[in-house]
Amino acid sequence: MPQSSFDPLRALAIGTQALGLALIITLETVLGDGARPWQGVVLFAMVAVALSIALVRLYRKKRRQKQLARQQNEHGDA
């Protein structure tokens, strides 16, 4: 199955991870040692977004597989 050259979910995943990393570095620069709890919150948010995107990708893949199987069954029965 051909893949499109632009995957919005992949772009979202990369963007959110880059934003999170930049935010963690910025917090360290601005707050020093006081940034630790906030960095943990940012890291948790990054992981939550990454897992959510992975679940959406899995759901879409399974849905696509079901559609293909349904199409193959229709063509086989006809």
C-alpha positions as CSV (number, residue, x, y, z in Angstrom):
1,M,0.0,0.0,0.0
2,P,1.6,3.3,-1.0
3,Q,2.3,5.8,1.7
4,S,1.6,9.5,1.3
5,S,4.6,11.7,1.6
6,F,3.1,13.8,4.4
7,D,1.8,12.1,7.5
8,P,0.0,14.6,9.8
9,L,0.2,12.4,12.8
10,R,3.9,11.9,12.4
11,A,4.4,15.6,12.0
12,L,2.3,16.2,15.2
13,A,4.4,13.7,17.1
14,I,7.7,15.2,16.0
15,G,6.4,18.7,16.7
16,T,5.1,18.0,20.2
17,Q,8.3,16.2,21.1
18,A,10.4,19.1,19.8
19,L,8.2,21.6,21.6
20,G,8.4,19.6,24.9
21,L,12.2,19.4,24.7
22,A,12.5,23.1,24.0
23,L,10.2,23.8,26.9
24,I,12.2,21.6,29.3
25,I,15.4,23.4,28.3
26,T,13.8,26.8,28.7
27,L,12.4,25.9,32.1
28,E,15.9,24.8,33.2
29,T,17.4,28.1,31.9
30,V,14.8,30.3,33.5
31,L,14.0,28.6,36.8
32,G,17.2,26.7,37.5
33,D,16.6,23.9,40.1
34,G,13.1,25.1,40.6
35,A,12.2,23.8,37.2
36,R,12.4,20.1,38.2
37,P,8.7,19.6,39.0
38,W,7.6,21.5,35.9
39,Q,10.0,19.5,33.7
40,G,8.3,16.4,35.1
41,V,4.9,17.7,34.1
42,V,6.2,18.5,30.6
43,L,7.7,15.1,30.3
44,F,4.5,13.4,31.4
45,A,2.5,15.5,28.9
46,M,5.0,14.5,26.1
47,V,4.6,10.8,26.9
48,A,0.8,11.2,27.1
49,V,0.6,12.9,23.7
50,A,3.0,10.3,22.1
51,L,0.9,7.4,23.5
52,S,-2.3,9.1,22.2
53,I,-0.9,9.5,18.8
54,A,0.3,5.9,18.7
55,L,-3.2,4.8,19.7
56,V,-4.8,6.9,16.9
57,R,-2.3,5.5,14.4
58,L,-3.1,1.9,15.5
59,Y,-6.8,2.6,15.3
60,R,-6.5,4.0,11.8
61,K,-4.3,1.0,10.7
62,K,-6.8,-1.5,12.0
63,R,-9.7,0.4,10.4
64,R,-7.9,0.4,7.1
65,Q,-7.2,-3.3,7.4
66,K,-10.9,-4.0,8.0
67,Q,-11.9,-1.9,5.0
68,L,-9.5,-3.7,2.8
69,A,-10.7,-7.1,4.1
70,R,-14.3,-6.0,3.5
71,Q,-13.5,-4.9,-0.1
72,Q,-11.7,-8.2,-0.8
73,N,-14.7,-10.1,0.5
74,E,-17.0,-8.1,-1.7
75,H,-14.9,-8.7,-4.8
76,G,-14.5,-12.4,-4.0
77,D,-18.3,-12.9,-3.5
78,A,-19.3,-11.0,-6.7
